[in-house]
Amino acid sequence: MTTPYVSMGLVLLGIGLVTVFGLITLLSNKLKGRTRELEQLKAQILEWNRRLEEKVVEKTKLSEVSLSQLETTYLETVTALIQAMYAKDPYLLTHSHNVANYAKAIAAELDLSTERMQRLSHGCELHDVGKIAIPDSILLKAGPLTQEEYEIVKQHPVWGARILGPLTFMKDISEMVHQEHERWDGTGYPLGLKGEQIILEARIISVADALDAMTSHRSYRKSVPLEEAVEELWRYAGTQFDARVVEACLRALKSGKLVIAHSEETHHVADKSSSAA
């Protein structure tokens, strides 16, 4: 990873080298016959370059320390945001945890790197962070939402992206939060992105989020059996969901890598849906 310090140092080094060779060429023409002076000049220039390289190394070490501090700040920031979100709606604690587990199992089927899976996990934990900005009268409402209330709830990806936006080191996670309600066919929100315009992590979160929502019991809605949830994912594969992500989800269910927190039907349903595919 190229840090600002390293980049600046390399630029200075490049400028220095160009200047060095320019000076040598110019002075070589003017100082013919003055070998001693020219050699002294070359030695001075080489020493200048050596000192410049030492400064670049020193700045690189300082940037590595800064990166470590940044990572610590990042983890502290994530923890604080998650705690604030859970305090507002305790249900989100279990939901976000389930979504993270499901998403990691799906990501493993898609061969995402360990680093991307870790970032994806943080994205899952924060995917509903924008709900902090939703009034409690709407967020905690026991019954169905009105159309006007639903339109307000639909703003939570925007609010989530705004909350995370100033944290430049969380840009990828901010994109996950912003895009997880986009649909493969372009009819989602808030941006109306389509297909692979939607980052893969957001497409994974979308499937994991829907799976947990369908198999979880809420005060205003009963959970559905896992078999029905799987059929629903298949029904909307290629329209609401990326079909490749749905297939990965069902492979994870079949292998036992993805275990539904609310059901004992995992293997039975996965085998059935896999054979139907």
N, C-alpha and C positions, 0 to 999 in steps of 0.2 A: 504493500500500500504506500503510494507516494504522498508524503505529507507536504504541507505548505513550506516548511523549513527546507526539506530536501529539494523540492522543486526550485526554490529561490537559490539554493546553493548551487544546483546544477546549472541554472541559467547563468549565474555569476562565473562559474567555472568555464562554461562555454564561451562567454564573452571574453574572459581572460585569455583562453587559448587562441581564439581568433586574433585578438590584439597582439599576442606574443608572436605568432607566425608572420603577421603583417609587419611588425617592427623588425623582425629578423631579416625579412626579405628586403625591406627598405634600407636598413642599415648595412646590409651585406654589400649592396651596390655602392654605397657612399663611403664605406670603410675598407675598400680593397687595399691590401697591403698593410692593414693595421690589425693583424691577427690577434695580438694580445688583447687589445681593447674589445674586439668582438667577442672573444672567448669569455672575458670578464662579464660582459653584458649578458651573454647567454647564461652564465652561472647565476647572475643576479635574478634573471627572469625565471629560471628553474626553481630557485629558492622561493620566489614570490608564489609560483604555482603550488609548491609543496605546502606552504603556509595556508593557501586558499583551500587546498584539499583537507587539511587538518580542521579548518573551520567548518567545512561541510560535514565531516564526521562528527564533530562536536554538536552541531545543530541537529544531526540525525539522532544522536543519543538523547538530546533534550526533547525531541519530538516524540520519541518512544515513551518517555516518562509522561508526557502530556497525553498520549494516547491511552495509557493505563489509567490516568486520572479521569479521562473522558469516559472510559468504559465503566468505571466505578460510579460516576455521576449518572450515567445512563441507567444502570441497574437501580439506583436509588430513585430516579425519576419514575421508572416503570412501576416500582413498588408503591410509591406514593399515589400515583394515578389509579392503580388497581384498588388500593384501599379506599380511596375516595368514592370510586364507582360502586364498590360492594356496600359501603355504608348507606348509599342512596337506595339501592335495591339488592337485598341479600340474595335473591334468586340468581342474580348474575354471577355470584361466586361459583356456584355449582355449574351453571351453564357455560361460563367461559372456560372452566377447567375441563369439562367434557369436550367442548369444541376443540380445545388445544390437543387433547389426547387423540381424538378422531382424526384431526388434521395431520398430526405427526405420523399416524399409521398410514394414511393415504399418501403422504409425501414420501414415505419409505418405499411404497410400491412404485412411485414415479422416479425413484433414484435421486432425490434431492440430496445435496451435500449436507453434512452435519451442521455446518454453519448456517445454511439456509433454513434447515429445519428448526434450529434454535431461534432464529429471527421470526420464523413463521409462528412458533409457539408464543412468542411475545405479542405478535400481531393478533393472535386468537384471544389472548388475555385482555387485549385492549380494543377488540373489534367493536365493542359497545360503549367505549368511553365517552362518546358524544352524547350519550343519554344523560350524562350529568347535567346537560343544558335543558333537558325536557322537564316541564313542570311535573311535580309529584302527582297532581290531580289526574294527569294523563298517563304517566309512566306506571303508576300503581293502581290504576283503575281496575276494579274487579270484573266489570262487564266488557262487552265489545266496544270498540272505539267508533266514534262518528267519523265521517269522511274528513271533516276538518281536523279532528284530532290525529287521524292517521297521517294526514299531510304534514303535521308538525313532527310526528315521530319519524317520518321519512327524512327529516333534516339531520338526523343524528350522525350519519356518515360525514356530512359537511362540518358539523361541529367538532367531531372527532379529529378530522384533518386539521381544523383550525387550532385545536388544542395542541396537537403534536407538531404543527408546522414550524414554530420557532426553533424546535430541537432538530437542527440540521443533520445530526448523526442518527436520527430516527426517520429519515426521509422514506426509506423503503417500507417501514412499518406504517407510516402515515398514508402511503399509497394503498396498502392492504386495507386499512380502516376505511379509506375513502371509496374503495371500489368493491367491497365485498357484497354489496346489493346490486351490482351490475349483473345483467343477464347475457348469456351467450348470444342470444338473438338480437341484442341491442335495445330491448324494451325495459331495461332496469333503470335504476336511479343511483346517484343524482346526475351522472354525466352522459348516460345513454351510450356507454362504450359497448363494443361488439366484438365477439370472438377473441382473438389473441391480442386485441387492444387492451384487454383486461389482463393484468399481471397474473401469472400462474398461482401465486400464493393466495390472491383474492378469490380465484376460482375454487381453490381447495377449501378455503374458509366457508364459501357459500354452500358447498355440499355438506360439510361438517356441521355448520350452523343449522341447516334445514333438517338434517338427520336428528340432531339433539332436540330441536324444537318439536318435531313430530312425535318423538318417543318420550317426551317429558310431560308431566302433568302440571297444569296451571290452574288457578282458581276459576278462570273463565273458560277453560278448555281441557278436555280429557286427552290423555296421550293415546296414540294409535298403536296397534301391534306392530312389531318390527316388520312383519311380512308386508303390511300395508305401506309402511314407510319406504321399504325397498321398491315396491311397485310404483310409488309416487316419484322416486328418484329416476327410475327407468322411464316413466311417462314423460318427464320433462328433460331427459337427457337430449342435448342437441338444441333445446330451446332456452329453458331457464339455466340449465347447467351444461358445463363442458362434458361431453359424453366420455372422454378419456378419463376425466377425474371420477365420474360415477363408476366406471369400470374398475378403476383402482380401488375405490371405496369398497366395492363388492368383493374384490379379490382379498382385501384385508379382512373383511368380515368372514369369508370362507376359511382363511388360514388361521383365524383366531387372533390375528395381530390387532384387530379392532374389536373391542368388546363393548357392547352397549351397556351403559351404566344402569339402565332401567329394565333390562330384558334378559331372559334365559334362552331366547329363541335363536341366538346368533347363528350357530352353525346350520341349523335346520333351514332357516330362511335363505342364508347365503347359498347353500347347495341348490336349493330350488330355483333361485333367481339365476344362478350361474348356468344351470342346465337349460333354462328358458332362453338364455342369451344365444 
